[in-house]
Amino acid sequence: MPAKTIKTLTRTLAMLKCIPIYPKSLTTRQIHEHVKAFEPNISLRTIQRDLMELTDVIGLTFDDDSKSEGYGWSFAFDSPNQFIPSISKEEALSLKLVQEHLKLYLPSHTYERLTALFKKSDNVLQNSSETKDWSSLVQPMPQALSFTPTDVNQEHIDAIYNGLMNESWLHIQYGNKDKTYKVKPLGVIIRDSKLVMVCQYDGFDNVRNLLVHRLKSVEVLDQTFQSDFSLKDYIAKQAAAVLLNKDNIELTFEAKGYVKNLLNESELNETQKVSQLSEDWVLVKVSVPHTVELENWLLSQLHDIRLLGPESLKARVINKAKAAFVLNNI
């Protein structure tokens, strides 16, 4: 490759690496100063000419708000060309799956910033005969029925993340109550396709879990707070679930069919022990938190399990099953 061509290519790559994504921008003079580190004798006029040519090739945008410093240059926030180098087919496939699940859970401005990346992944998939039909051939499916709230307010989500990032108090209305509350946002959990805000009410030390789609209003306050709360530790202690007992229980049951296969292939936690009883049945012992979620799961799997203990849990599950029969006049 001729030396002149290499020099031009190096200069072009140097410019592209420093140009930010809109609404941020760099002036022509700022870009010129950056390129001079690689090519000391390059003129401002050459940089101006190169940038103008690049607007047609890769869709750079510019404004004239800083005329004394030259145009302000940016990549359009939805331009797939802002991501250099290109992404692979494997990366594009992964991004397509990610795209389908992020919109509900991210602040709107953050999701919008990913538009260009998603566009680039779509272009990669569409331009390959191997992957252009991939989205119709691979689809995620929840383990059970998945109910996604239809009335999630994106402004509420934005306000919650704003409070989290800036450690700002929030003023909220929740559920059917007209009363407002001042809360300290501590984290966000995605549970069963729903967003849960972990927070503390002003004047209280206990941690609360609020479903984001039930918030009637959210306002970010100017007041800030400091906290050493660890969301990771909170989740590890199963505190995000609805605890019915502060201590773990020793769950024991026999399983067949689907549950047997499930627990042979995966585990509830590291304490799980599975032993064979017969060709069809296994014995399962595991130490777990006693939660509403656990009871509901056991109820949903009664056709494949024999619940042995503890007696307190066994009695609660049996009573719930009996109540369902009574309610349905069975």
Summary of the structure (lengths in Angstrom):
residues: 330
radius of gyration: 28.3
end to end distance: 84.0
largest distance: 89.8
contacts: 875
relative contact order: 0.07
helix: 43%
strand: 25%
